Amino acid sequence: MSTTIYYFTGTGNSLKVAKDLSSELEEVKLVQISKNNIEDISSDLSEKIGIVFPVYFLGLPTIVKSFLEKIQINKNAYIFAVATFGSGSGISIKQIENILNKKGAKLSASFGIAMPGSYQVMYPPYSEEKQQQLFKKEEEEILKIAPIIKNNQVVNKNGNLIVNTIGGFIYKSFKPNDKDENFWTDDKCNGCGTCSKICPANNIKIVEGKPKWKHNCELCVGCMQWCPQQSIQYKKNTVKRGRYHHPDIKVMELFQNH
Ligand SMILES: Cc1cc2nc3c(=O)[nH]c(=O)nc-3n(C[C@H](O)[C@H](O)[C@H](O)COP(=O)(O)O)c2cc1C
């Protein structure tokens, strides 16, 4: 049975999960959700479809939400979702369920995998030790999840009223587009263009050797996290902070064709 796994990622956590999962399943096509291809993917008639994504502000990244709203799918497909997050999946799974239900399809199984938190705008990177613990746990989780997906098992998770109420409220405040006006580069920027090459929102243009953000941001913070010079800052919050990206993912895996 053919499977397509769609993933969105900023620091590589969700790509790592998507890759690990595909190596446990058969005949998987991995497709990144990005500004580049969102217009091109209008339908997917696979019998098994997976969505792997990071949780943002307790919900879905806006591009993942638009993608799911737009795509036409086989209503009888086995659809699974894997959320990666620092502390919890919030309302993201409920959001997916609602979107699919409106299309007459349903979410057959959902999973959550804790990974190092990527929002260094608010907190420092996790310690090396904590990261290693999470990476080990992630590999164990994949081995539990893969057979469930292989066997088309249905996994129902009951929503939590408190999380849904608070999550809905917090998610409403998630307006990433213009947040990119808070990014700036310090003197270390050498105009290498890595930020522009990896931006899944095609939101960064190099102008006179420096990145310019175009206010169509997903707030994945990939630009800041993957900058080889660590020269991209968010307000003053990140000046003295380290950076994080998944150590098993190579920056080239995130390069876009724009
Ligand atoms: C803008 C932003 C908001 C985030 N909000 C949450 C959140 O509400 N809850 C949570 O548990 N993790 C949150 N995180 C952490 C990410 O969900 C987590 O690190 C994820 O694994 C990152 O995956 P990626 O590397 O594929 O982008 C947030 C990260 C970012 C960049």
The ligand as an SDF file (V2000), in Angstrom:
LIG
                    3D

 31 33  0  0  0  0  0  0  0  0999 V2000
    6.8450   29.5660   16.8790 C   0  0  0  0  0  0  0  0  0  0  0  0
    6.9710   28.3240   17.7160 C   0  0  0  0  0  0  0  0  0  0  0  0
    5.9710   28.0250   18.6090 C   0  0  0  0  0  0  0  0  0  0  0  0
    6.0420   26.8550   19.3770 C   0  0  0  0  0  0  0  0  0  0  0  0
    4.9860   26.5720   20.2050 N   0  0  0  0  0  0  0  0  0  0  0  0
    5.0000   25.4120   20.8980 C   0  0  0  0  0  0  0  0  0  0  0  0
    3.8720   25.0600   21.7220 C   0  0  0  0  0  0  0  0  0  0  0  0
    2.8760   25.7720   21.7860 O   0  0  0  0  0  0  0  0  0  0  0  0
    3.9400   23.9050   22.4220 N   0  0  0  0  0  0  0  0  0  0  0  0
    5.0300   23.0700   22.3680 C   0  0  0  0  0  0  0  0  0  0  0  0
    5.0220   22.0460   23.0270 O   0  0  0  0  0  0  0  0  0  0  0  0
    6.1030   23.3660   21.5690 N   0  0  0  0  0  0  0  0  0  0  0  0
    6.1070   24.5160   20.8430 C   0  0  0  0  0  0  0  0  0  0  0  0
    7.1820   24.8220   20.0330 N   0  0  0  0  0  0  0  0  0  0  0  0
    8.2980   23.8590   19.9170 C   0  0  0  0  0  0  0  0  0  0  0  0
    8.1970   22.9910   18.6570 C   0  0  0  0  0  0  0  0  0  0  0  0
    6.8820   22.5180   18.4730 O   0  0  0  0  0  0  0  0  0  0  0  0
    9.1390   21.7830   18.7200 C   0  0  0  0  0  0  0  0  0  0  0  0
   10.4190   22.1220   19.0850 O   0  0  0  0  0  0  0  0  0  0  0  0
    9.1300   21.0360   17.3910 C   0  0  0  0  0  0  0  0  0  0  0  0
    9.6690   19.7430   17.5770 O   0  0  0  0  0  0  0  0  0  0  0  0
    9.9440   21.7470   16.3250 C   0  0  0  0  0  0  0  0  0  0  0  0
    9.9110   20.9700   15.1630 O   0  0  0  0  0  0  0  0  0  0  0  0
   10.6830   21.3190   13.8150 P   0  0  0  0  0  0  0  0  0  0  0  0
   12.1490   21.2270   14.1070 O   0  0  0  0  0  0  0  0  0  0  0  0
   10.2460   20.2680   12.8750 O   0  0  0  0  0  0  0  0  0  0  0  0
   10.2860   22.6890   13.4220 O   0  0  0  0  0  0  0  0  0  0  0  0
    7.1590   25.9850   19.2650 C   0  0  0  0  0  0  0  0  0  0  0  0
    8.1810   26.3130   18.3540 C   0  0  0  0  0  0  0  0  0  0  0  0
    8.0940   27.4640   17.5860 C   0  0  0  0  0  0  0  0  0  0  0  0
    9.1950   27.7770   16.6010 C   0  0  0  0  0  0  0  0  0  0  0  0
  1  2  1  0
  2  3  1  0
  2 30  2  0
  3  4  2  0
  4  5  1  0
  4 28  1  0
  5  6  2  0
  6  7  1  0
  6 13  1  0
  7  8  2  0
  7  9  1  0
  9 10  1  0
 10 11  2  0
 10 12  1  0
 12 13  2  0
 13 14  1  0
 14 15  1  0
 14 28  1  0
 15 16  1  0
 16 17  1  0
 16 18  1  0
 18 19  1  0
 18 20  1  0
 20 21  1  0
 20 22  1  0
 22 23  1  0
 23 24  1  0
 24 25  2  0
 24 26  1  0
 24 27  1  0
 28 29  2  0
 29 30  1  0
 30 31  1  0
M  END
$$$$
